[in-house]
Amino acid sequence: MFRPLLRSSPRLTALRNHIAPPLVNRYTLFHTMSVPKTMKAVVVEQTGGPEVLQLTTSHPVPTPKAGELLVRNNISGVNFIDTYFRTGLYPAPKPEILGREGAGIVAAIGPETSGFQVGDRVAWMATGGYAEYTAVPAAKSVKIPEGISDEDVMASFLSGLTVLAFVKETYPVQKGDWVLFHAAAGGAGFLAVQILKALGAKVIGTAGGAEKCALVKSLGADVVIDYRSEEGKDWVKHVKEATGGRGVDVVYDSVGQDTWEGSLEAVKRKGTIVWFGNASGPVPPLPLPKLSPKCVKIARPTLFGYIETREEFEYYTNELFNLLKSGQLKTKIHKVYPLEDIAQVHKDLEGRKTMGKPLLRP
Ligand SMILES: NC(=O)c1ccc[n+]([C@@H]2O[C@H](COP(=O)([O-])OP(=O)(O)OC[C@H]3O[C@@H](n4cnc5c(N)ncnc54)[C@H](OP(=O)(O)O)[C@@H]3O)[C@@H](O)[C@H]2O)c1
């Protein structure tokens, strides 16, 4: 502890602090911010409907372990996958704080953790975003560059990395490819249409309702089908017409149960189906011989398989940040909801009421 040797004066105090900052300052500046003991969080004790999303105002703030950062979340993303963990479609231990991504300020740093400082503005991908604070692996956190808002990052982080990985690696989309993308006005879809157009693909987007279809069209999609309308119900026929009877080179299907059979029909001979979600329910077990007549390839990717290493994670986050910074990729926030309204966000997502990405302000 610094012990004053001389009588204090403003000049001496400044000099003293320069040589040896008082402990309290050093702690605040370099090790941790002032962090409360408890916080607001939404905890799911057991699987079920939106009613199991229980807000508590006295959840213990986590302590970052080795390799972790404690982030004070400014904004968190809400993804359809969160509903799968809520219902139990995807198993995860409960009680659980849902939310796979957040953006905010590093409030404290765990032991043996390098590359970050308290006060850094970061985005992270892990679990526990429906809370004021989250302890997250530093390996899955990244500093947000100047000039990009937390909101823009959250509207495109998990969703955008998913799209980038799936169009670059799962099926490397080529200029001139016909691509069918379902739920094209959603969190992932809104970004996908823009990214696919930038790659030179011919894009067919499906969406439910006139407003969503107009949004998809405004992004430059070549063909937009309202698959909930009377006219668009037979969307396979429209896809075939648009592609001269051939079918598309690739289908990106995250709707699942309601679309998978149509997707098999709409894909061309030797085409690919990238099935990556279950918005309408899971696809039933698929008999492999169904793929034979057209020699179809099926992929069932998950983003996390493409960003496992730090190198992969940084590659895709840099790609995304460059697209955002250059203005090539626009984001669309459906609405920023307060943490208290989390059940409503899930209802809106499952009720197909969202366009673009819903965000949560913890
Ligand atoms: N595999 C991965 O790693 C990965 C990563 C990210 C996302 N995903 C998947 O990608 C999909 C999109 O995710 P997102 O967070 O961006 O969600 P989203 O697209 O914003 O929301 C889902 C959309 O699916 C459509 N949908 C069709 N049938 C539906 C039904 N019966 N119930 C509810 N929605 C239905 C709705 O759009 P319309 O009204 O236009 O039909 C709805 O807006 C999800 O299936 C998600 O699980 C997978």
The ligand as an SDF file (V2000), in Angstrom:
LIG
                    3D

 48 52  0  0  0  0  0  0  0  0999 V2000
  -27.3150  -24.9720  -37.9450 N   0  0  0  0  0  0  0  0  0  0  0  0
  -26.8900  -23.8280  -37.4320 C   0  0  0  0  0  0  0  0  0  0  0  0
  -25.7380  -23.7160  -37.0000 O   0  0  0  0  0  0  0  0  0  0  0  0
  -27.8190  -22.6560  -37.3850 C   0  0  0  0  0  0  0  0  0  0  0  0
  -27.3250  -21.3960  -37.0450 C   0  0  0  0  0  0  0  0  0  0  0  0
  -28.2240  -20.3130  -37.0730 C   0  0  0  0  0  0  0  0  0  0  0  0
  -29.5570  -20.5240  -37.4130 C   0  0  0  0  0  0  0  0  0  0  0  0
  -29.9800  -21.7790  -37.6960 N   0  0  0  0  0  0  0  0  0  0  0  0
  -31.3840  -22.0240  -38.0680 C   0  0  0  0  0  0  0  0  0  0  0  0
  -31.7390  -21.1160  -39.0670 O   0  0  0  0  0  0  0  0  0  0  0  0
  -33.1090  -20.8010  -38.9530 C   0  0  0  0  0  0  0  0  0  0  0  0
  -33.2640  -19.2950  -38.8910 C   0  0  0  0  0  0  0  0  0  0  0  0
  -32.8180  -18.8330  -37.6440 O   0  0  0  0  0  0  0  0  0  0  0  0
  -33.1510  -17.3520  -37.1930 P   0  0  0  0  0  0  0  0  0  0  0  0
  -32.7160  -17.2330  -35.7860 O   0  0  0  0  0  0  0  0  0  0  0  0
  -32.6080  -16.4300  -38.2130 O   0  0  0  0  0  0  0  0  0  0  0  0
  -34.7400  -17.3530  -37.2190 O   0  0  0  0  0  0  0  0  0  0  0  0
  -35.7380  -16.5680  -38.1980 P   0  0  0  0  0  0  0  0  0  0  0  0
  -35.4420  -16.9590  -39.6040 O   0  0  0  0  0  0  0  0  0  0  0  0
  -35.6800  -15.1360  -37.8650 O   0  0  0  0  0  0  0  0  0  0  0  0
  -37.1290  -17.1390  -37.7500 O   0  0  0  0  0  0  0  0  0  0  0  0
  -37.5780  -18.3620  -38.2450 C   0  0  0  0  0  0  0  0  0  0  0  0
  -38.4480  -18.1730  -39.4720 C   0  0  0  0  0  0  0  0  0  0  0  0
  -38.7900  -19.4540  -39.9710 O   0  0  0  0  0  0  0  0  0  0  0  0
  -39.9890  -19.3450  -40.6880 C   0  0  0  0  0  0  0  0  0  0  0  0
  -40.9160  -20.4410  -40.3740 N   0  0  0  0  0  0  0  0  0  0  0  0
  -41.4180  -21.3200  -41.2500 C   0  0  0  0  0  0  0  0  0  0  0  0
  -42.2480  -22.1550  -40.6510 N   0  0  0  0  0  0  0  0  0  0  0  0
  -42.3150  -21.8080  -39.3680 C   0  0  0  0  0  0  0  0  0  0  0  0
  -43.0350  -22.3010  -38.2550 C   0  0  0  0  0  0  0  0  0  0  0  0
  -43.8780  -23.3400  -38.3560 N   0  0  0  0  0  0  0  0  0  0  0  0
  -42.8540  -21.7130  -37.0700 N   0  0  0  0  0  0  0  0  0  0  0  0
  -42.0210  -20.6830  -36.9360 C   0  0  0  0  0  0  0  0  0  0  0  0
  -41.3000  -20.1640  -37.9590 N   0  0  0  0  0  0  0  0  0  0  0  0
  -41.4500  -20.7230  -39.1700 C   0  0  0  0  0  0  0  0  0  0  0  0
  -40.6150  -17.9850  -40.3430 C   0  0  0  0  0  0  0  0  0  0  0  0
  -40.4560  -17.1450  -41.4870 O   0  0  0  0  0  0  0  0  0  0  0  0
  -41.7100  -17.0650  -42.5530 P   0  0  0  0  0  0  0  0  0  0  0  0
  -42.8520  -16.4830  -41.7930 O   0  0  0  0  0  0  0  0  0  0  0  0
  -41.1750  -16.1770  -43.6030 O   0  0  0  0  0  0  0  0  0  0  0  0
  -41.9470  -18.4560  -42.9960 O   0  0  0  0  0  0  0  0  0  0  0  0
  -39.7610  -17.4820  -39.2080 C   0  0  0  0  0  0  0  0  0  0  0  0
  -39.6710  -16.0860  -39.1940 O   0  0  0  0  0  0  0  0  0  0  0  0
  -33.6280  -21.5410  -37.7200 C   0  0  0  0  0  0  0  0  0  0  0  0
  -34.2150  -22.7480  -38.1240 O   0  0  0  0  0  0  0  0  0  0  0  0
  -32.3780  -21.7990  -36.9380 C   0  0  0  0  0  0  0  0  0  0  0  0
  -32.4660  -22.9050  -36.1060 O   0  0  0  0  0  0  0  0  0  0  0  0
  -29.1440  -22.8350  -37.6930 C   0  0  0  0  0  0  0  0  0  0  0  0
  1  2  1  0
  2  3  2  0
  2  4  1  0
  4  5  1  0
  4 48  2  0
  5  6  2  0
  6  7  1  0
  7  8  2  0
  8  9  1  0
  8 48  1  0
  9 10  1  0
  9 46  1  0
 10 11  1  0
 11 12  1  0
 11 44  1  0
 12 13  1  0
 13 14  1  0
 14 15  2  0
 14 16  1  0
 14 17  1  0
 17 18  1  0
 18 19  2  0
 18 20  1  0
 18 21  1  0
 21 22  1  0
 22 23  1  0
 23 24  1  0
 23 42  1  0
 24 25  1  0
 25 26  1  0
 25 36  1  0
 26 27  1  0
 26 35  1  0
 27 28  2  0
 28 29  1  0
 29 30  1  0
 29 35  2  0
 30 31  1  0
 30 32  2  0
 32 33  1  0
 33 34  2  0
 34 35  1  0
 36 37  1  0
 36 42  1  0
 37 38  1  0
 38 39  2  0
 38 40  1  0
 38 41  1  0
 42 43  1  0
 44 45  1  0
 44 46  1  0
 46 47  1  0
M  CHG  2   8   1  16  -1
M  END
$$$$
